[in-house]
């Protein structure tokens, strides 16, 4: 039986150990998965960049 597709792709990412530890601690504190945390941080960065581009065209 196939799993339903949820719009996500599983992948492996190599991170420096210090970055990995920081993300792991934050994901545990926020009770979320590391993947969700990384996706949220990337979205926040994208939103911030688009706001900065509106201010400084």
JOBELGI-V538735 format. One record per backbone hydrogen bond with DSSP energy under -1.0 kcal/mol. NH is the residue of the N-H (numbers start at 1). CO is the residue of the C=O. If there is no record, write none. Layout:
nh=NH co=CO
nh=NH co=CO
This chain:
nh=20 co=16
nh=21 co=17
nh=22 co=18
nh=23 co=19
nh=24 co=20
nh=25 co=21
nh=26 co=22
nh=27 co=23
nh=28 co=24
nh=29 co=25
nh=30 co=26
nh=32 co=27
nh=37 co=33
nh=38 co=34
nh=39 co=35
nh=40 co=36
nh=41 co=37
nh=42 co=38
nh=43 co=39
nh=44 co=40
nh=45 co=41
nh=46 co=42
nh=47 co=43
nh=48 co=44
nh=49 co=45
nh=50 co=46
nh=51 co=47
nh=52 co=48
nh=53 co=49
nh=54 co=50
nh=55 co=51
nh=56 co=52
